[in-house]
């Protein structure tokens, strides 16, 4: 047995060599074992080691491994391991054991394999005679960790990216950058009579790609590859040794030129039919675990992209609804044309200054764009009448808040938007309408739109009063800070204008009377 020692009490290199060559246990062990002399030459090995390298014992003993094969050693992160960092070299050079080192064995035309190795010095009478190297194949473990790492990164990206096309591109980028695959691309069905396929997203060695590389029609040579088959069948396609495979005659020469031995194609749907195609420089790169892992990542991205596309459709529909409501309101009062959209823009800018979440900013913009929709129920002659309104007429105008809230509530919009329509004339001291709310009883979106509404209105001409310039308008909200308007909102609004904010396409008049101290109720 290997655990025995020679008569001198120390296991010498000749003794260990004899023990390895005669031990049935060592020969049948799944643990790879190599015995090196002090020069790094193999003097003995077991069958597990020879099988790992796919060599005969005679091709290993008397050589270094590099003498037999052009083996590229690498770290777990894919970087090449320099010769001086090889565990055996470190063990012999520094005269110390190296335990648990993980090494990738990259041989051209062979699957990438991983070992976890231990190197122990062999010393006899104070002289280094060589090293004993043992290892276990840990390929499955490394691949499993690799899949989990990629999966986590894909999940992280899906939580950050909100554009379907960028999300698909990010999937390709992750597979190439973090997955270390040489090429990943997404084919999109053009849905034309010729079976055309568009190369829509790419990462890595994109020089491999060319127009017409794939087709959805099996009657064409470029349609009988993995991509075309995946489009037609809706099933994942895998080839772990593509170059010599006669089925891929159309692709073999170019694949061999780029060293693409393995490839897989994953069909998915995200608004349109797509296929993700991934390549690897190794034979046998896509085993079941890897195929399932990449397929799961692709499905996750596809579902998210589909959801984002659906949300974009809803957003466009919502924008159309909001635009229609805003236009219907402003057609009743031509003097306020563009008022609601400008209020929405300023409200969104204030919300961003207050560091609200993007979704909240978007809701505030929409709320500003329809905050006066209730005026559709107010007679146009009241809205456009110059001069003073009677108290009865002004009470009628004030109803636009409640009318607008009811309209927006029925439009299946966010409750925040209806609340803003209801509360945008409320004031911090309770002097507003329709409910006389105070302070935090008024929602923050409504407090923001209240300021944006007043500033935009003061800077625009009305039939019952001229416009103010920006400086005077800001002075007025400053005067109302803390009593009429939220202090933080006013400060944010003033800072925006001081930093150069202006209403797009809007040139207000430069003089006018303050609407905060009107001769008659404002509308």
Protein Blocks (a to p, Z undefined) as FASTA:
>chain_A
ZZbccfkopacfklmmmmmmmmmklmmpcbdcddddfkopafbdcfklmmmnopafklmg
opafklmpccddddfkopacdfklgmklmmmmnopacehiacddddehiacddddddddd
ddeehiafbdcdddddfklmmmmmmmmmmmmmmmmmmmmpccfklmmmmmmmmmmmmnop
abdcddddehiakopacdfbdchjfklpcghiacfbfkbmklmmmklmmmmnopacddfb
lklpmklmmmmmmmmmnopabccdddddehiacddddddfbehklgfklmmmmmmmmmmm
mmmmmmmmmmmmmmmmmmmmmmmmmmmmmmmmmmlgoklmmmmmmmmmmmmmnopafklm
mmmmmmmmmmmmmmmmpcfklmmpgcjddfklmmmmmmmmmmmmmmmmmnopafklmmmm
mmmmgcfkopacfkopahjlpcfklmmmmmmmmmmmmmpccfkbccddfklmmmmmmmmg
oklpcfklmmmmmmmmmnopacehiacdfbdcdfklcfbdcZZ
